[in-house]
Amino acid sequence: MEAQHHYIETRAAAGSLTNMNLLQALFCIIAIQTTTCDFRKHCEGPIINNIHYSKIVLKNGIYYPRSLAYDHSTTSLFFSYCPDIENYTVRSAKINLNTNVFEDIEGVRNGFVQTVDVNSNDVFIGGSDGVYKYDKLTKIAELYGANGTVIWKLFSKDVVYFSEYPSQFLYKIVDGVVYRLRDLEETKAKNFVIDDYDYLYFTNNSGLFRQKKDTKDAVYYEGTKDMYISGLSISNLGDVHASTDNGIYLVNRNKQYLEKVVDVFYSYGVTFDGQNDFIFSNETAIFRLKPSIDQDCV
């Protein structure tokens, strides 16, 4: 101990330690012998897989942005929001992540949900009277199918799947014709996605489930019955994630429980950009998580 004090005093006299360094070092010696000092600074933003991320605001001052969907071909983020909170009108919009240009989508009444096809990058939007396909050249959405149907959720992987409100039963559109999805029959689906291994993930009042396509064998994820799950999304690596009221979770197809990866209060939606970085929303803003330049954080 005396040797450590002498070393510190010598360095301080030589000017190699600032007053703050000296205080930290002395605190370590006094407080330890049983612990290790960590001189890394505290940084804002989450740590994911031992990498510190900075939280960047993409859009704020908007109400309830949700149903986030990223289009890799145009680097645009599509989402829904409420322009009139008192009358609860809903609109679809997009932000170009390279230019930060924000635009409302024309042609859809009450654009409540959107999805980008996993393979083709075609953009589909669900409104209060059907499914629409967005034309990236004219920037107008035109009716695609399910005319007169209130669309609750959408997913597209070569075929457009949707759940209808208020029943929340699952359907698909093939060559303009709407078919009931036999895999779920009378099972409701509030949220749903299909991963690269043809597993169907869906939520309802009973929780979150995983089910192999063309079967009826559903696997329940423990502890999800009482969770509020606002959306499901698939990363560029094919991993399913759930946005919830207390964070963003990894939904592992080889396990029966969720693993929290981002600690955030009330996420209304999640998706991933071209670098597989998280994009998520809360009640009034949309954020992107980017790896921080400064990784010397706790």
Beta strands, then each sheet from edge to edge (+ up, - down):
strand 1: 47-48
strand 2: 51-60
strand 3: 63-71
strand 4: 76-84
strand 5: 89-96
strand 6: 102-104
strand 7: 113-116
strand 8: 123-127
strand 9: 130-135
strand 10: 140-145
strand 11: 151-156
strand 12: 160-164
strand 13: 170-174
strand 14: 177-180
strand 15: 191-194
strand 16: 199-204
strand 17: 207-212
strand 18: 218-220
strand 19: 229-234
strand 20: 240-244
strand 21: 247-251
strand 22: 258-262
strand 23: 269-272
strand 24: 278-281
strand 25: 285-291
sheet 1: 1+ 2- 25+ 24- 23+
sheet 2: 3+ 4- 5+ 6-
sheet 3: 7+ 8- 9+ 10-
sheet 4: 11+ 12- 13+ 14-
sheet 5: 15+ 16- 17+ 18-
sheet 6: 19+ 20- 21+ 22-
end
